[in-house]
Amino acid sequence: MKVVFSSLFKQDLLDAETRYASTSTRLSDDFHNRVKEAVRTIIRRQGGDHIGPHGYPCRKCHPFPYLLYYQIEDNVLFCLGLVHERRHPEYLHKNLKA
């Protein structure tokens, strides 16, 4: 399966990693690895996650409070955004259309 990361996803990942790195490089690295594992799990299971409050399938990057929102079309995984659980549901819709 091909994987495409949106610019919003890339920016969300960078922002979250930067926040965690200000506390600990190890914490930032762990977060990055959890996000990679979430992507691998989505690929392995071919999706199948619940629809999150933002209206797209999502997978939690446990134990971190982030949801990886995605779409699968024609054997391509589109990683749309990496959104904090407490973010307003309109965040993803507004920023994907921008």
N, C-alpha and C positions, 0 to 999 in steps of 0.2 A: 504494500500500500504506500502510495506517495503521500508525503506530509507537507502541507503548506502552512506557514505561520504568518498571520496577518501582522501588519505594522502595529496595530493596537496590542496584540498579544506580546510582541517583542518589547514594546514600551512598558506594558504592565509588568512583564518579567524583570526588566531592567530596574524599574522603580522599586519593586518588592525586594529584589536582591540587594539593591543599594541600602534600603532601610534595614534589612537584616545584617548586612555587612557593617553598618555603623555600630551594631552591638557586638557582632562576632563574625569573623571570616568563616569559621566552621559552621555557624548557623546558616549563613548565606549559601555555602556549598551544599549543606543538607537540603535546604529549600530547593535549590536547583536540581538536585538528584531526585527529589520527590516529584517535581514537575516532569522530569524525564520519565520516571516510572509511570506516572499517570498517562503520558502519551503512549508508552509501550503497552500498557494495559488496554487502552482504547483500541490500539491496533490489533492486539492479540484476540480481544473479544469482539472485534468488528462493531464497536459501539455498545449499544444496549443499556446505556445509562438513563436515569430519569431526566425529565425535562425540568430544568431549574427555574427559578423565579424570573430569569431574564428571557425565557422562552426558547432556549436551545438545550440540547442534551449537555450534561456536565458531569465531571468527575472531580471529586474532592482530592486535594493534594495533602492528604492526612499525614501528620497531625496539624499542619498549617491551615489557617482559616481562609484558604483560597480555593476557588472552583475554576476548573479549566473548561471553558465552553467551546464546543466544537460542532461541526457538521461533517457528515460523510456523504459524498456524492461521487458516483462512478469510480469507486475504489480510490478516492482521494480524501484524506483527512484534512479538513481545514480547521486549524486551531484559531478560534475567533478572538478569545480574550482570556485573561487570567484575572479573575475578579474576586476581591475580598468579599467574604460572606455577608458583611453588613452594608455593602454598597447598594445604593438605590437601584431597583430593577430597570429604570430607564437608562442607566449608565451605558450598558452595552448597546442598546438600540441607537441612542444618540451618537455614540462614537463609531459605530460600524457604518452609519450612513454618512458620516462626515468625510 
